[in-house]
Amino acid sequence: MKTNKKPWPLGTLSNAKGIRQRIDTNPDFQRPAVWTTAQKQLLIDTILRDYDVPKMYWRKLPGTPDHYDVVDGQQRLRAIWSFVDGDFRLPKDVEPVEGMPTAGCGYENLPDDLRVRFDTYALDIVVLEDTDEDEVREMFLRLQNGTSLKAQEKRNAMPGVMREFVRSLTQHEFFGRVGFANTRFTHDQIAAQMVCLELAGGPVNVKNSDLNRMYEANQKFDVNGATSKAVRRTLGLMAEVFPEKTPELERYNAIALYCVFAELQRVYAIADIKPELRGWFLDFEAKRRTQEALDEDHGDAEWVTYKERISHSTDAQESIRFRMDFMLRHLLELFPALPLKDNQRDFTHVQKLAVFRRDSQTCQVRIKCDGVRVEWDDWHCDHKVAWSKGGATTVENGQVACPACNLAKGAD
């Protein structure tokens, strides 16, 4: 990589019909514009007072005429262009510059001497030549060290295939239908968490440190492998279930819902209920809102817990597991006859939860008892119609049995 420092006057850089057209301030490793108007105004005042502005770094791209990617300095460059374009003015209470008033001035009505000073002010541009993608991303991360880049913005600049795969997922039609914007790579964050969950085969910690390790360990990630196909398959199901913009698809439920849909595809035969999944989710969210409107003394205890789990530590394994199980149990209560893909004998964890809650923890067999109340760690999920006689392993065909009754039934 070669570097070449050049002074560029603002008048040249800001010409909308000149080099400005060939400067990309938003290559895919960059964060979006985040500066406030006050920050932009301070930069313009700094230039008008002829104070120093830190140098910028651009990457020169192959080909002619010259094109550039901004590696560092895009917030400053966008602020300068925005001022020239008349998008904002200087504050009304700003002090004069060498006796010349600038309060409330835009570029077009600056005093002539100051506009000339602005146009001829030279920014120091360090041009990077003969660079590859990894070198540029490494340079970007080093230049941003100590600034307020969010974790996903940093990951978006990491080298490797995992970054490219996560970025590609954000273009999936599902992300065009969610209720949250892609502010500062929020979609990338959620997509990365989905991949992390898929790599683990279910709920796992998806905190920033976990995602960083995933990016570093999977720089040669197989975009055609089993994990990538599973992620796209689940996103495809989610897009099919939600064919239009759905404001209820918020950031706090996207991950748990992904886990639910991944589990449905892995374990259950869902063809018959697929058209009804959207209605189930909307009803679930409606009930959540109703419960949230109640005070804790009148709300259902499990819904109170669910509210806590979508408010705090949402990227922790325990929280994700609870939310997934809670949503999936409500779905199985609505569709108790939902069969497993393979009619295996053992009930799934969530099927057992649904049966346990539906039967109020009470033995339904009543051969050796009169309907004793059981504890979670001491009961059997029994087939009403025996599995050996063709009974399905479904919530509908399951029942709570105390150990004594289940053993007695098996002996008959």
N, C-alpha and C positions, 0 to 999 in steps of 0.2 A: 504494500500500500504506500502510495506517495501522497504527500501533502503539499499544498501550494497556497500561501496566504495572499489574498487580493483585497484591496479596498474597493468597495462598490458604492457609488453615490445613490442616495435614496430616490432621486429623480429617475435614475435608470431602472432601479429595481421595481419601482411602482408604476411604470408605464404599462397600462393594461394591454397595449398592442405590441409590446416588446418582449423582453426576457421573462417578464412576469408569467407569461403563458407557458413557459418551459420550466417553471419551478414547481415541484410537487411538494406542498407542505404537509401532505397526509399519506406518506407511504405506510404500508400495513403495520409497521412496528411502532408508529407514532400514536400518541394518545390524541383524542379529539380536543377541540378548542375548549379551554376551561377558564381562561382569564376573565375577570370581571371588568366592567367598564372603568372602575377606579384604577385597576392595574394598567389598563391600556392608556388612560389619561396620564398616569405618572410617567410612562415610557415616553410619550410624546413631549411632555414637559421637560424630561431629561434631555431629549434631542435638541429642543429649542434653546435650552440653556448651554448647549455644546458640552454636556457632560459625557463621560465615557459610557458606551454600551458594550457589554461583553460580546466577544466574537461569536460568530455562528459557524457551524460546520455543515457543509453540503457534500453530497456524493455526486460526482460527475458520472453520468451514464454513458455507455457506448453510443456511437452514432453521431450524425450531424443533422441539423444544428445541435449545439450542446443542450442537454437537458439535465436537470438536477433534482435529487431527492434531498429534502432538508432533514439532516440527522439531529441537529440541535439548533434551536432558535425559532421553531415554527410559531410559538405563541407571540414572540416579538414581531416576526414578519407579518403575521396575520393582523396584529394590532396596527402596524404601520399602514398596511393596505386598507384596512377598515377605516382609518382616519382619512386617508386620501379619498376614499369613496364616499365620504360624508356620512358614515354610519354613526358617528358620535362626535361630540364637541368637548372641548376642554371645560373643566369645572368653572362655575360662575364666580367662585371666590379665589381663583388662582392668582398668585402675585404676578405683576408685570415682569417681562423679561427685558432687562436693561432699559427700563423706562417705557417699553412698548407694551400696550395692553393686549392680553390674550384671553381674558376671562370670557367664557362662553363662545370662544372662536372655534370654528371648524377650519379645515384646511383651506377652503375656498376664500375665507375672509380674514386670514392671517394678515398682519401688516406685511407689505412687500418684502422688506428686509428679512423678516423671519421666514417667509415662505422660501426665499432664495437660500437661506441658511439650512432650512429643512431639506430642500432638494439636493443641496450639495454636500450634506452631511454624509460621511463615508462610513459604512459599516465594514468591519473587518470580517471577511469571509475566508474560512479555511476550506479549500476545495480538496476532497479526498478522491484520488484517482487510482485506477487499477485495483479495485477492491472487490471482494466477493461478499455474498450475503452475510455469512457468519461474522466476518470482520466488521461490517457495518453495524450489525446488531450488538456485537460486543462493544463497539465504540459508543453506541447509543446508551447502553446500560452504564458504562463508565461515566459518561458525561452527565447522566441523570442521577448519579450517586449522591445521596443527601437531599434530593428534592422530594416533592410530595407525590411521586408516582405511586399509584395504587398497585397492589400486588399483581393483579391480572395484567395491568399495563406493562409491568416488568416481564411477566411470563410471555407476553405477546412479542417481546423482543428477543426471547431466548432462541438459540439455534436448535435445529432438529425437526424431525418429521412430526412429532407430537404437536408442536405448535401449528404446523400447517394443517394437520387433521382437525384440530379443534376449531381453527379458523374456518375451515370448510363446513363444519357442522352448523355454524351460525348462519349460513346461507340456506339451510334447510327450511322448507316452507313452514314447519311448525313454529319457528321463531318469528315468523311474520304474523302469527296469530295470537301471541301471548299478550298479556296486559301490561307488561313492563318494557320500558325503552332500553336501548342498548347504550345507556349512558356510561361512559368510561369502561367499555368492554364488558358490561354486565352479561350479555349473551355469551360471550367467551367464557366468563366465569362459570355460568350454569352448564355450558357444554362440557367444559373441562371436568366439572364435578360428575356429570353423567358418565364420562369415560372412566373416571376413577372408580365409580361404583361398579361399572361393568367389568373392569379388570379384577375387582375383588369378588365379583359374583353376588353382590348384595350390599346392604348397608355397611358402611365403613366411614371413618373420619374423612371428611373432604375439606379440611381446613387449608389455609394457604400453604403451610409448610408441607402438607401431604401432596398438594398439587405441584409444588416446586419439585419435590422428589420424583413425582410421576413424569414431569417434563424432562428432568435430567436423566432418568433411567430409561426413557423410551425415545431417545433421539433418533433411533432407527426403527420406530414403530411401523408395524406392517399394516398399511392402510387397506389391504385386501384380506386381512386375517379374520379370525373368528370374532375377536372383540369388536373390531370396526363394523363388521357386518351386523352384529347383535345391536350395537348402538343405533345404526341406521334403521334396522328393522323396528326397534321400539319407537324411534322418532317417527317412522312411517305410520305406525299404528296411531300415535298421538295426533298426527296431522290428519289422518283419516277420520278419527273420532271428532276432531275439532276443525271442521272445514272452513271456518271463518274466524274473524277476530273475536276473541273471547276474553273480555276484561277480567273474568274470574281467574284466569290463568296468571296468577301472580308469582313473583319470585319465591315467596315463602312456601308455595305448594308445588312448584315445578319439579323439584328433586324427588319429593315423596311420591308424586304422581308418576314420575318416570319409573321409580322402583315398583310401584303397583302394576304398571303396564308391562314392565319387563317380566315380573313374576307371572302375570296372566299368560303371557306368551310362552313362557317356559313350562308351566305346570298345567294350565287349564285349557279346555276346549271352548273357545269363546266365540265361535262363529255366530251362534244364535243370539248372543247378547250384545254383540259389537254395536249394532245400531242404537242401543239403549245406554251405552256407556256415557255419552255426553249428558243425557238427562240425569243419570245417577250423580255425576260430578256436580252439576249445577244445583241439584237438590241438596247434596252434601254441603256445598258452600252456603246455600240459603239457610240451612239448619245451623251452620257455624255462626253466621251473622246473628241469627235469632238468639242463640245461646250467649254470644258475646254481649248482647244488649242487657242480659240479666246480671244481677249482682251475684257474687260467688255463693251466697246463702241459698239462692233459688236456682242456680244453674246446675246442670248435670256434672258430677265430679269428673267424669272422663273428658267432657268437653272443656272443662276448666284446665285440666292437664294438657289437653291438645293446644289450647290457646298459649299456655306457657311454652310448649315445645316449638311453636311457630314464631315465638317472640325472642327466645334466648337460645344461644348455642345451637343454632339451626344446622350447622355444619358438623355436628358431633354425631358419632355412630349411634349412640343411645337415642338421641332425638329423632334421627332419621328412621331408625327401626320402629320406634313408637308410632310415628306419623304414618309410616307405610302400613303397619299392622292395623292401626285404627281405621284408616281409609279402606283397606282391603276387607276388614271384617264387616264394615257397613255395606260394602258391595255384596259380600256373600250372604248377608242377611236379606238383601233385596233379591238376590238370585240364589236361593238355597239349593236348587237342583243343578247348579253349575258343575259339570263333571270334570274330573281330571283327564288329562290327555291319555294317560295309561291308567286303567282302572286298578290302581294299586290298592292294597289293603289298608295301609296306614294313612290316617288323616293328616293333612298338613297342619302346621302350627296355627295358621290363621283360621282354618276350618274348625279346629278345636276351640279356639277363642270364641268363634261365632256360636257354636253349640253350647259352650259353657255359659255364655251370657244369655242366650235365648232360653235355656232351661233353668236359669236362675240358680246355678250351682247345685241343683237338686236332682237326686237319683230318680230316673224315670222308669227303671226296670222293676224295682220293688218286689223282688223275690225274697230277699233276706232282710229287707228293711221297709219302713213305711214312708220312704221318701226323704232319706237323710240328706242334710246339706253337706257338700264336700268341699275340700280345699283344692286349690289349683294343683298342688303337688301330689295329691292322693285321690285320683279318680281315673276312670277309663272312658274313652270315647268309643261308644259301642255302635255297631251297625244295627238299625232296627230290623231290616231284612238282612240276614247274614250274608257276608261277602261270599262265602262258599256256596250260597244258593242264588248268586247273581245280584245281590244287593250292591248298589253303587256306593262309592266313597264320596258322598256329598253331604253338605250341611243338612239338607232335607232328610237324609237317611241316617243321620247321626243322632245320638242321644247321650246324656250324661248317665253314667252308671257308677255306683260305688264299687270298690274292688270285690266285696263279698257277693254282690248281686251279679256282677259280670262273670265271676268264676262259677257261680251256681248256674247261670244261664248257659255257659259253655259246657257244663257237665251234663246238661239235659239232653 
